[in-house]
Every structure is written in structure tokens, then in C-alpha cells.
Amino acid sequence: MDRRTLLRATVAGAGGLALPFTAWSAAYAAPAQNADGPYGPLRPADANGIQLPAGFTSQVVARSRQMVPGTSYVWHDAPDGGAVIPHGSGWIYVSNSEVAASAGGGASKVVFAADGTVVDAARILSGTDINCAGGRTPWHTWLSCEEIARGRVWETYPLGGSAVARPAMGRFKHEAAAADPVRQVVYLTEDEPDGRFYRFVPAAWGDLSAGTLQVLRAGTGTSGAFTWATVPDPDGSPTATRHQVSGAKVFNGGEGCHYADDTVWFTTKGDNRVWQVNLTAGTYELAYDDNLVNPGPAPLTGVDNITGTPGGDLYVAEDGGNMEICLITPDDTISVFLRVTGHGRSEITGPAFTPAGDRLYFSSQRGTSGTSAGGITYCVTGPFRG
């Protein structure tokens, strides 16, 4: 029985409940290897320069420094991390701007009707620095993370309300966040060559104004057991948070982070890895390592943002590489899902699915120009599997 069969059997054995992201932790158990993708080969680039499998189409949603079509709002520079927030019968796509405060840093949103048409766009965060990735919460807020020394997490309110800093979540070079409603914690990555992996334990779930910052402690290997230790001074001054706890495990350039069913995945760009943390067993291991793909070449390099589908597929975006989004399946295979052509000085950012799972949003941060002013945000529609 392969791991995808095991996944489906586990779901059926749970009483047939239609639970999201069920039994992922039972599915993944080894670094992914090359295989044909579930959607077949890529076709020639479309009018937007995107290569997709048969049955999938792309459209441009917004371009930096241009009005979002159907609105009077000018889209921000350098679109980065993103997420989809349910909104009535439609949804909202939120996106960070990875530029300095002086250049318009912060985050924006595009509001969609149920049929996918744009009905509004607006700013949700201003005056912040180098907002790279982040994560959504179960209470429909967006955590926008500053990727600077002693950066902050900002909780933004796409459904209405003013953004607020959450310093209790630590002052460090933040990258991504992922909420775990079971343990009522938020996981956090750190974009440093000697970065750490954290979790924030709020004093009250749903309120991130106070709580405890903890860091993962483990050995130096690529698998094993781990524990959590409290960071004495989340403010990170004068001693950086990553240097405060003896035995805290080092990760080389933390990037994307994604939680589902007792497992959290996060990526490290310095060594092109996807890490998998089994929260029930208290163990960690590799879900992907470009040096362990045999036979090569490895399809995924420049490992960056990550998201997932209810069926258990992980979608990992490249910063550089071949400008691809790669797909890791529950049976430990990896393949290229899409490729953006003509964007040689850019990176793919902000992949996120709609609640129905039939649309994938993402951006090319610097587009064809290779500058922050050239960002393009896309939507891919097609027969994504459940």
C-alpha cells in the first residue's frame, strides 16, 4: 500500500468524516523523489508566459504600480507572501509588499466575488519594512512578517479593522507563520543562515497580544526527536532570540511554513530542503532535499514559499531556480506543476488556494523587468485534485 492509498484508507477509517487536511502526517515518511506529475507534462507557455499542464489556464490579477482591474487601487511593489481569506460567498487574496516602509511597504488585498471576478482592492497595512511572508489565522486575520533584524509580526484584518504589531511573537528576521488550532500555537520561521524554528503559545487562543515564544531544540541530524524551550527575551535585544537557548536547532534560511493535521512543514532556502515535523510523535525529518533526489537532476531548487491542498499535495515555489512551482505528493514524489518563463530575475511568491481548491493565486515578485516595480500577481484555474 503506497502512502496515498494509506492516506485515503485512514480517512475512510475515521468514520467517513470530511475533515480538511486529514491524515497527512501518516502519508509523508521519506524525502520525495522524481516522478511524473499527476497532471501530465507542461504545455508550451501561454499568453502570460506560464507553462501549465493540459486543462489549466492562467490570468493576470494585478500588476505593480497599476490599478487592479475593476478597481481604483494601485497594486503594491514586490508582491510576496499571500493567503486566501473566506469572505461571504467569495474570498480575499492578501499579499505582502517586500519593500521598505519609505517605498510603500506593507500589505494589500483583492476582494473576489463567488465567480472569481474582482470587486474591490485596498491597503491593509502601511509603514512597515520588508514584509516577506506570513500566515493566515483561523479567525481570518493575516499575519504579515517583517524580514529585518528585530522585525515584527503584524496582525492585519482583511475583513475590516486596523493592523496591530504583535511583539510578544518575537523580534527577529521573521519569514512565515502557520497556525495550529489543535495545539493553539503559531509556528514561525526565521530567515537567517543560522535561523531557528519557533512557536508562539498565546495566553488565549485568538488573541496574539500576549503569550510565550518557544524555540525547537534537537540534535544536529536531519531527523530525530525534539522538544520546545522558552525564549527568555522575545524582544531580541541585546541578545538575538536565536542565540538565547542552548541546543536550539539551526536551520539554514527559514522560508515558507504550512500546517495540516498534526504536521507542520517548513522550507529552508540555504540547503534547498523541506522539513516535516510530526507534532504527535515529537519527531522531525526531511520531506525533500535536492541532494537526495536520485536519479537527478532535482526539480526543486531555490526552495521558498509553501502551501497545500485538502487532498494532501504540497505546492512549493522557487526563488530563482527555473521559476517553478513544484508538487510534492503524499506518496513522496515530486514534479513540476508550472513554470513561469521570461522572468529570469524574479521569484515565485505567495501561493494560496481558494476554499473550493479550484484556483491557485501566486505572484512573480519582480516580473519580466527584474525590479520591484515589475511584480505580477496571477490566478491559475483548473482541475486540481481534491
Secondary structure, 3 states (H helix, E strand, C coil): CCHHHHHHHHHHHCCCCCCCCCCHHHHCCCCCEECCCCCCCECCCCCCCEECECCCEEEEEEECCCECCCCCCECCCCEEEEEEEEECCEEEEEEEECCCHHHCCEEEEEEECCCCCEEEEEEEEECCCCEEEEEECCCCCEEEEECCCCCCEEEECCCCCCCEECHHHCCCCEEEEEEECCCCEEEEEECCCCECEEEEEEEECCEEEEEEEEEEEECCCCCEEEEEEECCCCCCCCCCHHHCCCCECCECCEEEEEEECCEEEEEECCCCEEEEEECCCCEEEEEEEHHHCCCCCCCCCCEEEEEECCCCCEEEEECCCCCEEEEECCCCEEEEEEEECCCCCCCEEEEEECCCCCEEEEEECCCCCCCHHHCEEEEEECCCCC
